[in-house]
Amino acid sequence: MSTYNTYYQTTALEDWVTNFYLKLNIHSPQDINEDYIAREQRIFLHRKRIAPFFQIVGRYRGITIDLRETKNKQREVFFHELCHILRHSGNQGMMNKAFRELQEWDTKNFTKYAAIPHHMISYIPLYDENVIEQMANMFKVTPELCEERLNQIKKGISHNQNNAFVLL
């Protein structure tokens, strides 16, 4: 068993994303497709030269992505807006600051987990010197997001490795 599998503990949100993907039959990085996810969730996906946003009006749910961004950045923005539709309610313009910040924290983490899901980390050579580049190519997201997610994974492994014998 690898160090990753032995020591890494998932968060509730990581588990939520994994279960969401498995229900959609998304098992490998190649399976992650914004159009497919949107279609399966009955969300209209639009690509225009305007700032990104999501919209829910009655039964209509839509995500608009800015075509002026790179393809990798567009994917990340899709996950951000998808999180709002799937997990949040209310109008952020009318909610208190603390609740709005909580939703944005959730969305930031959801984006990392949806872009590079826990159940696909076995595809990543975690300790290869070119791992960030490989992750960016494999998951079609920015190197910055890959670095954040990799640091999160390594920190989780290290933390749990250090605490593994505390309970003995």
C-alpha positions as CSV (number, residue, x, y, z in Angstrom):
1,M,0.0,0.0,0.0
2,S,1.3,3.5,-0.9
3,T,2.1,6.2,1.6
4,Y,-0.7,8.2,0.1
5,N,-3.4,5.5,0.6
6,T,-2.1,4.7,4.1
7,Y,-2.0,8.2,5.6
8,Y,-4.3,10.5,3.6
9,Q,-7.7,11.1,5.1
10,T,-10.3,12.7,2.9
11,T,-12.5,15.6,3.9
12,A,-16.3,15.3,3.8
13,L,-16.2,17.6,0.7
14,E,-13.7,15.4,-1.1
15,D,-16.0,12.4,-0.4
16,W,-19.0,14.4,-1.7
17,V,-17.2,15.1,-4.9
18,T,-16.0,11.5,-5.3
19,N,-19.5,10.2,-4.8
20,F,-20.9,12.8,-7.2
21,Y,-18.4,11.7,-9.9
22,L,-18.9,8.0,-9.4
23,K,-22.7,8.5,-9.8
24,L,-21.9,10.1,-13.1
25,N,-19.5,7.2,-14.0
26,I,-16.5,9.5,-14.0
27,H,-13.5,7.4,-13.0
28,S,-10.4,8.8,-14.7
29,P,-9.1,12.2,-15.6
30,Q,-10.2,11.7,-19.2
31,D,-13.8,11.2,-18.1
32,I,-14.0,14.7,-16.6
33,N,-15.9,16.8,-19.1
34,E,-17.8,20.0,-18.4
35,D,-20.4,19.6,-21.1
36,Y,-21.2,16.1,-19.9
37,I,-21.4,17.1,-16.2
38,A,-23.6,20.1,-17.1
39,R,-25.9,18.0,-19.3
40,E,-26.3,15.3,-16.7
41,Q,-27.2,17.9,-14.1
42,R,-29.6,19.6,-16.4
43,I,-27.5,22.8,-16.4
44,F,-27.2,24.9,-19.5
45,L,-23.6,25.7,-20.3
46,H,-22.8,28.9,-22.2
47,R,-19.5,30.1,-23.4
48,K,-19.4,33.9,-24.2
49,R,-17.1,36.8,-24.0
50,I,-18.4,38.1,-20.7
51,A,-17.6,37.7,-17.1
52,P,-18.6,34.2,-15.7
53,F,-21.7,33.7,-13.6
54,F,-24.3,31.1,-12.7
55,Q,-28.0,31.7,-12.8
56,I,-31.0,29.9,-11.3
57,V,-34.4,31.1,-12.4
58,G,-37.3,28.7,-11.6
59,R,-36.3,25.4,-13.1
60,Y,-33.6,27.0,-15.4
61,R,-30.0,26.5,-14.2
62,G,-27.2,27.9,-16.3
63,I,-23.5,28.6,-16.2
64,T,-21.8,31.1,-18.4
65,I,-18.0,30.8,-18.9
66,D,-15.8,33.6,-20.3
67,L,-14.3,32.5,-23.7
68,R,-11.5,35.1,-23.2
69,E,-9.9,32.8,-20.6
70,T,-7.7,29.8,-21.4
71,K,-9.4,26.4,-21.7
72,N,-7.8,25.4,-18.4
73,K,-9.0,28.5,-16.6
74,Q,-12.5,28.0,-18.1
75,R,-12.6,24.5,-16.6
76,E,-11.8,25.9,-13.2
77,V,-14.4,28.6,-13.5
78,F,-16.9,26.0,-14.5
79,F,-16.3,24.0,-11.3
80,H,-16.5,27.2,-9.2
81,E,-19.9,28.1,-10.7
82,L,-21.1,24.4,-10.5
83,C,-20.4,24.4,-6.8
84,H,-22.7,27.4,-6.3
85,I,-25.5,25.6,-8.2
86,L,-25.1,22.2,-6.5
87,R,-24.3,23.2,-3.0
88,H,-25.4,26.8,-2.2
89,S,-28.6,28.7,-1.9
90,G,-29.4,32.3,-1.6
91,N,-28.3,35.6,-3.2
92,Q,-24.7,36.4,-2.1
93,G,-25.4,40.1,-2.6
94,M,-28.0,39.9,0.1
95,M,-26.3,37.6,2.7
96,N,-24.1,38.6,5.5
97,K,-20.3,38.7,4.9
98,A,-19.5,35.6,7.1
99,F,-21.9,33.4,5.2
100,R,-20.8,34.7,1.8
101,E,-17.1,34.0,2.8
102,L,-18.1,30.5,3.9
103,Q,-19.7,29.8,0.5
104,E,-16.6,31.1,-1.2
105,W,-14.3,29.0,0.9
106,D,-16.5,25.9,0.1
107,T,-16.3,26.9,-3.6
108,K,-12.6,27.2,-3.6
109,N,-12.1,23.8,-2.1
110,F,-14.8,22.2,-4.3
111,T,-13.0,23.6,-7.4
112,K,-9.7,21.9,-6.3
113,Y,-11.5,18.6,-5.5
114,A,-13.6,18.6,-8.7
115,A,-10.6,19.4,-10.8
116,I,-8.3,16.8,-9.2
117,P,-10.6,14.4,-7.4
118,H,-9.4,12.2,-4.6
119,H,-10.3,8.9,-6.3
120,M,-8.0,9.9,-9.2
121,I,-4.9,10.8,-7.3
122,S,-3.5,7.3,-8.0
123,Y,-2.9,8.6,-11.6
124,I,-0.5,11.2,-10.3
125,P,3.2,10.5,-9.7
126,L,3.2,12.5,-6.5
127,Y,6.9,12.7,-6.0
128,D,8.0,13.1,-9.6
129,E,9.9,16.4,-10.2
130,N,7.6,17.3,-13.1
131,V,4.4,16.4,-11.2
132,I,2.8,19.9,-11.5
133,E,3.2,19.9,-15.3
134,Q,1.9,16.3,-15.6
135,M,-1.1,17.1,-13.4
136,A,-1.9,20.3,-15.4
137,N,-1.8,18.2,-18.7
138,M,-3.7,15.3,-17.2
139,F,-6.5,17.2,-15.5
140,K,-6.6,20.2,-17.9
141,V,-6.3,22.9,-15.2
142,T,-3.8,25.6,-14.4
143,P,-0.4,24.7,-12.8
144,E,-1.4,27.1,-9.9
145,L,-4.4,25.0,-9.0
146,C,-2.3,21.8,-9.4
147,E,0.3,23.1,-7.0
148,E,-2.4,24.1,-4.4
149,R,-3.9,20.6,-4.6
150,L,-0.6,18.8,-4.5
151,N,0.5,20.8,-1.4
152,Q,-2.9,20.0,0.2
153,I,-2.4,16.3,-0.5
154,K,1.2,16.2,0.8
155,K,0.3,18.2,3.9
156,G,-2.5,15.8,4.6
157,I,-0.2,12.8,4.2
158,S,2.5,14.4,6.4
159,H,0.1,15.4,9.1
160,N,-1.5,12.0,9.3
161,Q,1.9,10.3,9.1
162,N,3.2,12.3,12.0
163,N,0.1,11.5,14.1
164,A,-0.1,7.8,13.1
165,F,1.6,6.5,16.2
166,V,0.1,9.0,18.7
167,L,-2.9,6.7,19.4
168,L,-0.8,3.6,20.2
